[in-house]
Amino acid sequence: MQLQIRKWGNSAAVRLPQAILAQFHLNENDYFDVEMQNNRLVLHPIKPQKIRYDIRTLMAEMDGNLPMVEGWEEMPAIGKELE
């Protein structure tokens, strides 16, 4: 497969076809590391690590003063809160 370097603003870019994006599970705005290997450019996708939150840790980080929303008690339920 041949791809062409094209002008993009003040830079140059290579567009990746949708088939390549799908094959490697890539999305717009994903990041890559680029390195030279044997006189070739090699792209390595960088997948961000998902941050896992734990309610105990988050609550421990609070100073004890829970934020209050004025009129909270009068707000109608809009989801499945009452189930």
VMD Tcl script that draws the C-alpha trace (Angstrom):
set ca {
  {0.00 0.00 0.00}
  {1.32 3.42 -0.91}
  {0.41 6.54 1.02}
  {1.25 10.11 0.10}
  {2.64 12.87 2.28}
  {0.37 15.91 1.93}
  {0.46 19.46 3.22}
  {-1.71 20.02 6.28}
  {-1.60 23.62 7.49}
  {2.08 24.42 8.12}
  {2.92 20.71 8.48}
  {2.91 17.56 6.40}
  {0.76 14.51 7.11}
  {0.11 10.97 6.01}
  {-3.52 9.87 6.13}
  {-4.22 6.36 7.38}
  {-7.08 4.56 5.63}
  {-10.05 3.42 7.72}
  {-9.11 -0.24 7.13}
  {-5.74 0.29 8.86}
  {-7.37 2.16 11.74}
  {-9.84 -0.67 12.21}
  {-7.21 -3.42 11.94}
  {-5.12 -1.88 14.72}
  {-8.07 -0.56 16.80}
  {-6.97 3.05 16.34}
  {-9.05 6.21 16.61}
  {-8.64 9.85 15.70}
  {-6.39 11.70 18.17}
  {-4.52 8.53 19.25}
  {-0.80 9.03 19.86}
  {2.25 7.21 18.48}
  {5.90 6.84 19.29}
  {8.04 7.00 16.13}
  {11.44 5.37 15.79}
  {13.95 4.56 13.09}
  {14.70 0.86 12.53}
  {17.00 -0.17 9.68}
  {16.37 3.09 7.84}
  {12.57 2.76 8.22}
  {10.03 4.71 10.22}
  {8.17 2.52 12.68}
  {5.02 3.75 14.45}
  {4.08 2.34 17.85}
  {0.58 3.23 19.05}
  {0.40 4.57 22.60}
  {-2.81 3.43 24.25}
  {-3.75 5.54 27.28}
  {-4.24 3.58 30.46}
  {-7.71 3.77 31.90}
  {-7.85 5.37 35.31}
  {-9.75 3.31 37.83}
  {-11.44 5.23 40.60}
  {-12.23 3.78 43.99}
  {-14.96 5.46 46.05}
  {-13.08 4.93 49.34}
  {-9.96 6.62 47.95}
  {-11.96 9.50 46.50}
  {-13.85 10.04 49.76}
  {-10.59 9.89 51.77}
  {-9.21 12.72 49.64}
  {-12.11 14.99 50.58}
  {-11.72 17.32 53.54}
  {-14.97 16.17 55.13}
  {-17.06 19.02 53.74}
  {-19.33 17.58 51.09}
  {-20.38 20.05 48.42}
  {-23.99 21.09 48.71}
  {-26.29 21.98 45.84}
  {-28.91 24.50 46.78}
  {-32.40 23.10 46.23}
  {-31.13 19.51 45.93}
  {-33.95 18.05 47.99}
  {-36.60 19.68 45.81}
  {-35.16 18.50 42.49}
  {-37.26 15.89 40.69}
  {-35.83 12.44 39.97}
  {-34.85 12.22 36.29}
  {-33.31 8.76 36.11}
  {-33.72 5.48 37.94}
  {-32.77 6.87 41.36}
  {-36.00 5.74 42.96}
  {-35.90 2.13 41.75}
}
mol new
graphics top color blue
foreach p $ca { graphics top sphere $p radius 0.5 }
foreach p [lrange $ca 0 end-1] q [lrange $ca 1 end] { graphics top cylinder $p $q radius 0.2 }
display resetview
